[in-house]
Amino acid sequence: MKVAASLIPVLCLAWLPAAMAAPEGTLSVHILNQQTGKPSAEVTVVLEKKTDTGWQTLATGKTDSNGRIKSLYPQDSAMAKGVYKVTFETGDYFSQQKQASFFPEIPVIFSVSQENEKLHIPLLLSQYGYSTYRGN
């Protein structure tokens, strides 16, 4: 009984790293091709965090058939305050569509003001322009 009682504090702390990690969907992205009105599937998206020495890559993913990545931020760590960059590799996407494009990649730099803040970055895309905003 004494052994079981002494394990209780240890077992209670075991869940702590998971509880502090980023919840699923902390950062999501969505790409819509304005020219076709359809989602942009299979676009590589890279997430980086600004550090004192440059940009640190945190995650890479590809949009699904609906043009979405539902959870780009790694779920094994908390999304801390700071400056981040999401880069949409649009040049490869347009090459696969056999279309020219002015922007080979689209970097979106944004600030996170609170830990594990729920963020969504949509991208409205065409061959020669784009727009983005803070979604929800």
N, C-alpha and C positions, 0 to 999 in steps of 0.2 A: 504494500500500500504506500509506503514511503517513497519507493522508486516511482510509482505512478504519479504521486503528488509532485515530485521534483521535475517530472517531464512536462507538466502542464505549462509552465512559463515558456519553455523551449518550443513546444508545439504551437503556442499562441503567436510566437514571433516568426514561425516558419512561413506564414502567409504574407508577412509584411512586404517583401520585395514585389510580389504579384499585385498587392493592393496599391503600391506606389507606381506601378508601371502604367504606361499609357493605355487607356481603354480602347477597345476595337472602334475604329472609325474616328479617332482623334483628328486625323487629317485625311480628307478625301478630295479627289479631283474628278473632273468631268470634262470631256471635250466634245463639242458639237461642231460639225463641219457646216458652216453657214451656207456654202454653195449648194450642198446637197440636202441640207436639212436633216442629215443623219448623224448618229454618233460616230466618232472616230475610234475605231478598234485597233488594237495592236500598236499603240503609240507608247514608246518607252518614255518613262517619267523618272527623273532623278531628284531625290531630296537631299539637300545639304544644309549644314548649320555653319554659320560664320564663327570662326575662332580667332584668337589673336594672331595666328600664323596663316590664315586663309580659310578655305572652305573644306569642311569634313563631310564626306559622303556618309549618309545614314541609311539610305534605302534606295532601291531601284525597283520599278514595277512596270507592267504593261497594262494598258487599258483593256477592259473586257469588251464583249460584243456590244454593250450599251455605252461604250466610251468612258467607263468609270473605273477608278480604283477606289474601292470602298474604305480601305484602311492602308494608307501609304506609310504612316509613321510606325516604326517597330514597336510591337506591343510588349517587348521585354524591358523597356525603360520608359521613364516618365518624359513627356515632352516639356522641357524646361523653357523658361522665358528666354528670349533672345531673338536674333535675326536669322531667318531661314531663307532658302532658295529652292524653288521647284523649277526644274528645267524640263520643258516639253520638247522632245526631239522630233520636231515636225518635218524636218527635211527628209528623214527616212520614210515617214508616213506618206508624204507626197510622191516620193520616188516610187514607192510600191503602188501608188494610184496612177503612175505614169503621167504625173503632172509636175510642172515647174513650180517653184516656190521661192519667194523672196527671203523668207526667214528660215534658215536651217535649224534653228532652235529658238525657243522662246523661254527666257528666264523670267521668273516672277519672284521678286524679293519681297518678303513680308516680315512683320514683327509679331512675336507671340508675347502677350502681356501678362498671361497667367498660366501656371502649370496645367498641362493636359486640357487646355482650352479647345473646345470643339470647333474645328475650322474646315471650310470647304472652299476650294479654289476651282471655279468653272472657267473654261476657256472656250470662247466662241472664235472659230478659226476659219480663215479663207486662205487662198494661195498668197495673197498680197497684203493681208492685214489680220489683226486679231484684237479682241478685247477680253478683259478679265475683271473680276471684282471679288470682294469677299462675300461668299455665299453662306448658306446655312444648311 
